[in-house]
Amino acid sequence: MWVLIFLILSLIDQRQVLGLNVWIKPMKFAISIGVFSWTMAWLLAYLPQAKRVKFISWVIIIMLALELLIIGTQSLRGETSHYNISSSLNLFLFNTMGIAIVINTMMVFWALLLFRKVSSLPLGYKLGIQLGMLIFVIASLEGFVMVGQMSHTVGAPDGQEGIFFLNWAKKYGDLRISHFVGLHSLQVLPLFAWYFSRHKTTLVWVFSSFYFILSLGTFWLAFQ
């Protein structure tokens, strides 16, 4: 629903921030949050601890709703949501969003720990879920690197010419690529394990190692 709303707004409202329509960013995050929420609902269903799963689920819902609300609000105001400390309000919103993201990541890590007690899943599939969550958490920590330099572009200010929709910089390093690859381990690794190595762990370890190297490689390339 939110994707459709932001799409309609992008057609009506032609304002731009950093050379991009103000509603493209909340649209991208709405898609990402939708995929992430669906994925966590799928994976958390395997956990037997009903009360803990319910708590994790509600915290994730609240934190992601807060993040999308802030991004949407800043777009409505014609402001950037990330790395914006130009006023007390912008700083507060940026910090609040950062706290929400950290708490959400902690929930995924907690779910990862709870999977140790799951014995009903095929070994390869369970490992794929665990490694997918682990790489997701590591990729989430990359956010601290971007906050540390207060931008996601390397070698130039944010707002450079980028590829369609995703807007990853064409001529400079962009830390969002590694972030994207790492975060989507949450979907890629469990699906790979289910379809190609459900009951055996060796191939899952090999593919997961390759995927992690790919994520680290795009991170290294961004700084080159």
N, C-alpha and C positions, 0 to 999 in steps of 0.2 A: 504494500500500500504506500509506504513512504517513498519508495523508489518512483512510483507513478506520480506522486505529489511533487517531488523534486524535479522530475522530468517536465511536468507541466509548467512549473515555476521557471525552469530554465528557458522555456519557449516564450514565456511572457516577459520575464525580467532579463534585460540584456546587459545589466551591469557586469563588470569584470573585476576580479581581484587577481593580481599577479598574472595578468594576461589570459585569464580563464573565466568563463561564466561563473558567477558566484554560487550557483546551485549544483555545479558538477561535483564539487568535493563532498557535500552531504549526500549526493546521489551515490557516489562511489562507496562511502562509508555505510550507507543503508544496505547496499548489496553485500558488502563484506560482513556486516553485522548479521544480516539474514542468513548467510551461508554458515557463519560461525555458530549462531544460535541453533540452527538445524543440526549441525555436526555434534554439538555438545549434548543436545537432546538424544541423539542417536547413541552416543558413547556412554553417557551417564545412565542410560537404561540398563546397562550391563551390571551396574553396581548394586549390591544387595542392601546397602545401608540406606534405607528409605529416608530417614530424618536428615542425614548428612547430605544426601543427594538433593533433597528438597531445599535445604539451606543454600547449597552451592548454586542451584538453579536460580533461586530468587535473587541472590547477590549478583549473579551474572546479568540477569534481566535488568535489575536496577542500575548497575554500573554502565551497561551498554546504552540503556535509555538515556541516562544522564549525559554520556559522551555525545550521542546523536543530537540531543537537545541543545547542547552547547555549540556544536558545529553548525546546526541549523540556525541558531540564534545569531551567531557571528556572521553567517552568510546573509541573513536578513538585515543586519546592521552594515553590511558591506565591509566587514573586517575579516582578516585572516584569523583562524582559530588556533593554529599551531605557532609556537615561538613568538607570539604577540604579547609583548610586555610594554606596549606604548602608553598604557594608562593603568590605573589601579584596577579598573573593572576587567580589562583584557588580561592582566596578570592573574587576577583571581580566577577567571574562567579557564585560563590555560593551566594553572596549577590544579584546579579542581578536576579537569579532564585527565591530567596526568595521574592524579591519585586514583581516579576511577579505573584507569587502564592497569595500574599496578595491582589494585585489588582484584580485578578480573583475572590477571595473570596468576595471582596467588591461588585463585579458585581452581584454575586448570592444573596447577602444580599439586594442589591437595587431591584433586581427582586422580592424578597420576599415582600418587602414593596409595590411594585406596584400591587401585587396580592390582596391587600386589596380592590382595586377598581373594581376587577373583580366580576361581578354579574351573568354571564351567565353559570357558572358551578354548578353542583350539590354540595350541602354543604359539604358532606362527602369527595368527591373527591377534592374539593378545599382545605379543611383542610389538607388532606393527602399531597398535594403538598406543602402547607405552612410549615407544620411540617417537611417534608422531607428536605426542604431548610434550615430550622432553625437548625436541627441536623447536616446537612452538614457543616454549618458555624461553629458550635461549635466544630465539629470534626476537622475542618481545623485549629482551634486555637491550637490543640494539637501539631501542628508542632512547636510552640514556646517552648514546653516542650522538644522536641527532640533537637532543636537547643540549648536550654539552657544547656543540658548535652552533646551536640555535638556527639550524637549517638542515634540509635533507640533500641539498645540492653541494657537490664538492668541486671547488675551482671557480665558482661563480655564485652570485646571489640566487635565491629561489625565484622562480618565475621565468626560467629559460624556456625556449621552444621545446616542446615535448611530443611524444608519440600520442596518437589519437586516444582520447578519453583517459587513459591511465596517466598521461602527461609526464612520464619519465623523461628526464632531460636527454636530448639527442647528442649534444656536443660536450657534455660534462658528466662527471661522476654523479650517480644518484643512489643514495642509500636506501631508497624505498624499494629498489629491485630485490636486494637481499632480504629486506624485511618481508616483502611479499612472498618470496620463495620459501623462507623459513616458516612463516605463519601457516602456509597452506600444506605443510607437512601433516597437519592435523587431519586433512582429508586424504592426501596422496598415499601416505604410508599404510593406514588401515585398509584402504581399498586395494592397494597393491598386495598386501599380505593375504587378504581374503580371496582374491582372484588367482594368485600365482603361488602362494606358499602358505596355505592355511594351517597346515599341521606341522610344518618344518620351519625351523628358525634361521638356518644358515643363509638362505637367499634373502630373507628379511634383513638380516644384519648387513649383508653386502649392499643391497639396494639403499638401505637407510644411511650407510656410510657414504655412498656416492651422493645421495641427496644432501647430506650435511656438508660435504665438500663443495657441492654446487652452491649452497647458500653462503658458505664462507668465501668461496671464490668470487662471487658477485660482490660481496662486501669488500674484498681486497681490490678488485678491479675498480670499484667506485673511487678509491683513494689514489688510483694510478692516473 
